[in-house]
Amino acid sequence: MTQRLPNEKLRAAIAESGWTYAGVAQAVRQVAAETGQILRTNKSAVDHWIAGAVPSGQTRRYLTVALSRRFGRALSPEDLGLPAPPGWDSDSIGLSISDDPLDALMPIWRGDLDRRNFLSGAAYSVAAAVLPLEHVADVASRASKARTGARVGHADVAAVRDMISMFAVMDERHGGQHGRSALVQYLMTDVAALCRGRFSSEEDHQQMLSAAAVGVHQAGWRAYDGGEQGLAQRYYLQSYALAQESGITGHSAFVMRTMSQQGMKLRRPEHCLSLAASAVDRIHGKVDTQTEALFAVTHAHALAKAGQRQDAVREVDRARTALAAAKGDEVPFWALSWGPPAATVHSRTAKVWETLGDRSRAAAMYGAAAASRQPGTYPRIVALDLVAQAEMQAAGGSIEQACATWGRAMDHMEGVHSGRTRKAVGSMRRDLSRFRARGLRCAVELDDRARTYLSDRR
């Protein structure tokens, strides 16, 4: 029998990290959770790895990512004395900017359609969140000269926008997984071919690349909705590259805004503030006031996450002022991913107040966001805003009011198949547990409804 030798490389890396074994286990669980996997890794498991045991399954990948984040540099499993997990060589797909974003997207699209584990299980990369601005600008100028193919005009751009808008409506009404493969297939075949065509004018070329960037952004959003954060990030990076190549003012900055929001959601703040601030700088004085409000409120959220309360409040005020000053200017196609800007600004403002600890204002703004959308539109977003409002109400001691709000949220979830709505309902059940145990009628009835909802969507 072969004697197992201690893993000195891993021991040294953990010692350098300054983490306890329990801290390592927690970091591994967090990375796994970002990919939708629930692990029970504990300090005893880490002790076994140090003694020479090899982490099972994808745990090696999660351990490597966790320590890479800790050190701020990319590590390989071999650096930790571990064999590479299956598909490790594919982990870097989509995390860099190439001369041709469409070429970079092809393996991502194929992997998404095949539901390959190396993409669906990929972790969010902190290193990839560093701004590649100068490199992308150079790549875009060269790539724009290399397109060949059939002649494409304004009518083709309009058709692509219509299709992407249709997929967006489908996403909001039924959840991110409904029609997801159809969207990816459409982008990979029709849209990619059109982007490589010969254009009637340079403006049509720019608008087509911008429309493609919106479609890729939506593919990222759908992956995000399914809890596949690493895949979502890869889509966002390539959407950024396409938007930058298009040259459309403000579009690439809008994708930076999304990347900042993803990092905040995942509690990976390393580059969120710089992304949000750079996005604001790029569009200042160059877009309509409603769109400017979208950027300002994301910057406010990033400032709040960074503990800069006064600056965050100032940016909230700037976003509110911009909305109030809106003169009905047309909002660009790329800025309408979440519908009318006012509701989006209200929802993000609520997140700012929640981060700053003001539950009352947060609850009011979540309610305003839900009420700002026309009845029957954007049911998933409305449901999630109402869930967040209920959480603020419950935390403030108004449990009956919270139950009523949660009930309204569930009304909007009917027919929606979304990882985020399932997660929200699961969280709601945990919040209700102590009230259900006391026999509070509204909590018991709501929990029964929630249990049925989750069982129907397994």
ZIVENBEL-V703380 format. One record per residue. N is the residue number from 1. NEAR is the number of other ideal C-beta (glycine too) atoms within 10 Angstrom. Layout:
N|NEAR + N|NEAR
//
This chain:
1|3 + 2|4 + 3|5 + 4|11 + 5|9 + 6|12 + 7|20 + 8|11 + 9|13 + 10|23 + 11|15 + 12|12 + 13|21 + 14|22 + 15|9 + 16|11 + 17|16 + 18|8 + 19|18 + 20|12 + 21|16 + 22|12 + 23|16 + 24|26 + 25|23 + 26|15 + 27|20 + 28|26 + 29|19 + 30|18 + 31|26 + 32|24 + 33|16 + 34|23 + 35|21 + 36|14 + 37|16 + 38|7 + 39|18 + 40|8 + 41|19 + 42|15 + 43|14 + 44|10 + 45|20 + 46|23 + 47|13 + 48|14 + 49|26 + 50|17 + 51|13 + 52|14 + 53|13 + 54|15 + 55|24 + 56|9 + 57|13 + 58|21 + 59|21 + 60|21 + 61|26 + 62|26 + 63|29 + 64|27 + 65|26 + 66|23 + 67|23 + 68|20 + 69|22 + 70|19 + 71|12 + 72|9 + 73|10 + 74|17 + 75|17 + 76|12 + 77|18 + 78|12 + 79|16 + 80|21 + 81|19 + 82|20 + 83|11 + 84|14 + 85|22 + 86|13 + 87|17 + 88|17 + 89|9 + 90|15 + 91|22 + 92|13 + 93|21 + 94|27 + 95|18 + 96|14 + 97|20 + 98|14 + 99|13 + 100|19 + 101|28 + 102|24 + 103|12 + 104|20 + 105|29 + 106|13 + 107|16 + 108|25 + 109|23 + 110|14 + 111|22 + 112|26 + 113|14 + 114|11 + 115|10 + 116|17 + 117|15 + 118|20 + 119|25 + 120|18 + 121|22 + 122|30 + 123|25 + 124|23 + 125|22 + 126|20 + 127|13 + 128|20 + 129|23 + 130|12 + 131|15 + 132|16 + 133|14 + 134|8 + 135|13 + 136|21 + 137|13 + 138|12 + 139|19 + 140|21 + 141|12 + 142|11 + 143|21 + 144|15 + 145|6 + 146|9 + 147|18 + 148|7 + 149|12 + 150|11 + 151|10 + 152|22 + 153|13 + 154|14 + 155|9 + 156|21 + 157|23 + 158|12 + 159|13 + 160|23 + 161|18 + 162|11 + 163|18 + 164|23 + 165|15 + 166|13 + 167|22 + 168|21 + 169|13 + 170|16 + 171|24 + 172|21 + 173|15 + 174|16 + 175|25 + 176|28 + 177|16 + 178|19 + 179|17 + 180|21 + 181|14 + 182|12 + 183|26 + 184|25 + 185|13 + 186|19 + 187|26 + 188|19 + 189|11 + 190|15 + 191|23 + 192|17 + 193|13 + 194|20 + 195|25 + 196|16 + 197|18 + 198|11 + 199|23 + 200|14 + 201|11 + 202|10 + 203|13 + 204|18 + 205|21 + 206|18 + 207|21 + 208|26 + 209|29 + 210|23 + 211|28 + 212|27 + 213|27 + 214|26 + 215|24 + 216|31 + 217|25 + 218|23 + 219|30 + 220|26 + 221|21 + 222|28 + 223|28 + 224|23 + 225|20 + 226|20 + 227|20 + 228|26 + 229|25 + 230|23 + 231|28 + 232|26 + 233|29 + 234|31 + 235|29 + 236|26 + 237|26 + 238|29 + 239|29 + 240|27 + 241|30 + 242|30 + 243|28 + 244|27 + 245|29 + 246|23 + 247|18 + 248|20 + 249|12 + 250|21 + 251|29 + 252|28 + 253|25 + 254|27 + 255|28 + 256|29 + 257|26 + 258|24 + 259|24 + 260|27 + 261|20 + 262|21 + 263|24 + 264|22 + 265|15 + 266|20 + 267|10 + 268|19 + 269|14 + 270|14 + 271|20 + 272|26 + 273|19 + 274|15 + 275|27 + 276|30 + 277|18 + 278|17 + 279|27 + 280|21 + 281|11 + 282|19 + 283|23 + 284|12 + 285|5 + 286|11 + 287|22 + 288|19 + 289|18 + 290|24 + 291|24 + 292|25 + 293|26 + 294|27 + 295|29 + 296|29 + 297|30 + 298|30 + 299|30 + 300|31 + 301|28 + 302|30 + 303|25 + 304|23 + 305|21 + 306|16 + 307|10 + 308|15 + 309|14 + 310|8 + 311|15 + 312|23 + 313|17 + 314|15 + 315|26 + 316|25 + 317|12 + 318|18 + 319|27 + 320|17 + 321|13 + 322|21 + 323|20 + 324|9 + 325|11 + 326|16 + 327|7 + 328|7 + 329|11 + 330|8 + 331|17 + 332|18 + 333|17 + 334|23 + 335|22 + 336|15 + 337|18 + 338|18 + 339|18 + 340|15 + 341|24 + 342|17 + 343|22 + 344|24 + 345|26 + 346|24 + 347|23 + 348|24 + 349|27 + 350|27 + 351|23 + 352|27 + 353|24 + 354|21 + 355|20 + 356|20 + 357|10 + 358|16 + 359|18 + 360|11 + 361|17 + 362|25 + 363|26 + 364|17 + 365|26 + 366|28 + 367|21 + 368|18 + 369|26 + 370|26 + 371|13 + 372|19 + 373|23 + 374|9 + 375|7 + 376|9 + 377|14 + 378|24 + 379|23 + 380|23 + 381|20 + 382|26 + 383|25 + 384|24 + 385|27 + 386|26 + 387|27 + 388|24 + 389|26 + 390|28 + 391|22 + 392|24 + 393|24 + 394|23 + 395|15 + 396|14 + 397|9 + 398|16 + 399|20 + 400|14 + 401|16 + 402|27 + 403|24 + 404|16 + 405|25 + 406|30 + 407|16 + 408|17 + 409|24 + 410|21 + 411|12 + 412|22 + 413|24 + 414|9 + 415|11 + 416|23 + 417|17 + 418|25 + 419|19 + 420|20 + 421|25 + 422|18 + 423|14 + 424|23 + 425|22 + 426|13 + 427|13 + 428|24 + 429|17 + 430|8 + 431|20 + 432|22 + 433|12 + 434|11 + 435|20 + 436|18 + 437|10 + 438|10 + 439|8 + 440|17 + 441|11 + 442|18 + 443|24 + 444|16 + 445|13 + 446|24 + 447|20 + 448|11 + 449|15 + 450|21 + 451|12 + 452|11 + 453|19 + 454|14 + 455|8 + 456|8 + 457|15 + 458|5
//
